[in-house]
Amino acid sequence: MKVLPALLLSFFSLAAFADTPMPPPELQTTCSASKVICAVSDPATNATVVSSRVPTPRSWTIPGWHRWVFPSDDGVSVVVAYGGMNLVPRNVELTEPVLFFYNEQQLVRTVRLGDLYRRKGKLQRTVSHYAWVSTITINPSNQLVIERVDGAKIAFSLPSGDKEPLRPDGATRHRN
């Protein structure tokens, strides 16, 4: 009988922890899976410098400090995700930008919450926010794959930011 209150307390502690304030901005480095491309986001300069070693060393700058950055092994693509990471405020609108696709310095596409969900009711309610995504990964097919909180997976082409069918990991795109 004492187990149930302990389990409930643990559950509510985890939920409260998930909604704790974000830590203050700090210098952050994120690299692609093979370390071909790295992004260094610096709050002091309010800029993110992306460096690539393939095919030749080069770097470019994305404006702003970013907490959630996904560099690709293609050497040119970087995705910046929502600053609150997987949580959006309760008063969020479906017009809220949540993903920003860059090719070198060029912003090529912005994905809004409404591009992923038809209504806010599909978002998962937390103690003080809504969760909009469970995971974000880059697969070997060079797709950004998001898993929504309802388990649905959506794939995006990294170079263009366009939605596309999810390819099995490692599959290549065939062009006719």
C-alpha positions in Angstrom: 0.0 0.0 0.0 3.0 2.3 0.6 4.2 1.7 -2.9 1.4 3.5 -4.6 2.0 6.9 -2.9 5.8 6.5 -3.7 5.0 5.8 -7.3 2.7 8.8 -7.6 5.2 11.0 -5.9 7.9 9.9 -8.3 5.7 10.5 -11.3 4.7 14.0 -10.3 8.4 14.8 -9.4 9.4 13.8 -13.0 6.6 15.9 -14.5 7.7 18.9 -12.4 11.3 18.4 -13.3 10.4 18.4 -17.0 8.9 21.9 -16.6 11.7 23.4 -14.7 13.2 26.6 -16.2 15.8 26.2 -18.8 19.4 26.8 -17.7 20.9 30.2 -18.8 22.6 30.3 -22.2 26.1 29.0 -22.3 28.7 28.2 -25.0 27.6 25.0 -26.6 29.1 22.8 -29.3 27.1 20.3 -31.2 28.6 18.0 -34.0 27.1 15.8 -36.6 27.3 12.0 -36.1 30.7 11.7 -37.8 32.0 15.0 -36.6 32.2 16.3 -40.2 30.3 19.5 -39.2 30.1 21.2 -35.9 28.1 24.2 -34.6 29.4 26.4 -31.8 26.6 28.6 -30.4 27.9 31.5 -28.3 25.6 33.6 -26.2 28.3 36.3 -25.9 28.3 37.0 -29.6 24.6 35.9 -30.2 25.8 33.8 -33.1 26.3 30.2 -34.1 29.4 29.4 -36.1 29.1 26.3 -38.2 32.3 24.7 -39.4 32.7 22.0 -42.0 35.7 19.9 -42.9 34.2 18.4 -46.0 35.0 18.7 -48.9 37.3 21.6 -47.8 37.4 23.4 -44.5 34.9 26.3 -44.4 32.6 28.0 -41.9 29.6 30.2 -41.9 27.4 32.0 -39.3 23.8 31.6 -38.3 22.4 34.5 -36.4 21.5 34.0 -32.7 22.4 31.6 -29.9 20.6 28.3 -30.2 20.1 25.6 -27.6 19.0 22.8 -29.9 21.1 22.5 -33.1 21.2 19.5 -35.4 24.2 19.5 -37.9 24.2 17.0 -40.7 27.0 14.9 -42.1 26.4 16.3 -45.6 28.7 19.2 -44.6 26.2 22.0 -45.4 22.9 21.4 -43.6 22.0 22.5 -40.1 18.6 22.5 -38.4 17.9 24.7 -35.4 14.9 23.6 -33.3 12.7 25.6 -31.0 14.5 27.4 -28.2 12.4 25.8 -25.5 13.4 22.4 -26.9 10.4 20.0 -26.7 8.2 22.3 -24.7 6.1 25.2 -25.9 4.1 27.6 -23.8 0.4 26.8 -23.2 -0.6 29.9 -25.1 1.3 28.9 -28.2 -0.3 29.4 -31.6 0.1 26.9 -34.5 1.9 29.6 -36.3 4.9 29.3 -33.9 8.1 28.4 -35.8 9.7 25.2 -34.4 12.3 24.1 -37.0 14.7 26.2 -39.1 16.5 24.6 -41.9 19.8 26.2 -43.0 22.2 25.4 -45.9 25.3 27.2 -45.1 24.2 30.7 -44.1 20.9 30.6 -46.0 17.7 29.9 -44.2 15.9 27.6 -46.6 12.7 26.7 -44.7 10.9 27.4 -41.5 8.5 24.7 -40.2 5.7 25.9 -37.9 3.9 24.0 -35.3 0.8 23.9 -37.6 2.9 22.1 -40.3 3.2 19.2 -37.8 -0.2 19.3 -36.0 -3.7 20.4 -37.2 -4.8 21.4 -33.7 -3.2 22.1 -30.3 -5.3 19.3 -28.7 -2.8 16.8 -30.2 0.0 18.3 -28.1 0.9 16.6 -24.8 0.0 18.7 -21.8 2.7 18.9 -19.1 2.6 20.7 -15.7 3.0 24.2 -17.3 3.6 23.7 -21.0 2.8 21.5 -24.0 5.3 18.9 -25.4 5.4 19.1 -29.2 8.0 16.5 -30.0 9.4 13.3 -28.4 12.7 13.0 -30.4 14.5 14.7 -33.2 17.2 12.8 -35.1 19.1 12.8 -38.4 19.1 9.4 -40.0 21.7 7.9 -42.4 19.5 8.9 -45.3 20.2 12.6 -44.5 16.7 13.2 -43.3 15.7 15.1 -40.1 13.1 12.8 -38.5 10.9 14.1 -35.7 8.7 11.8 -33.6 5.7 13.7 -32.5 4.3 13.2 -29.0 1.6 10.9 -30.5 4.2 8.6 -32.0 3.8 9.8 -35.6 7.1 10.2 -37.4 7.7 13.0 -40.0 10.8 13.2 -42.2 12.3 16.3 -43.8 14.9 16.6 -46.5 17.8 18.4 -44.9 18.9 20.4 -47.9 15.4 21.8 -48.6 13.5 21.3 -45.4 10.6 19.8 -47.4 8.6 16.9 -46.0 9.3 13.6 -47.7 8.5 10.0 -47.1 10.6 8.4 -44.3 13.3 6.3 -45.9 14.7 3.3 -44.0 18.0 4.2 -42.4 20.8 3.9 -44.9 18.6 4.0 -47.9 19.5 6.3 -50.7 17.2 8.4 -52.8 16.9 7.2 -56.3 16.5 9.8 -59.1 15.2 9.0 -62.5 
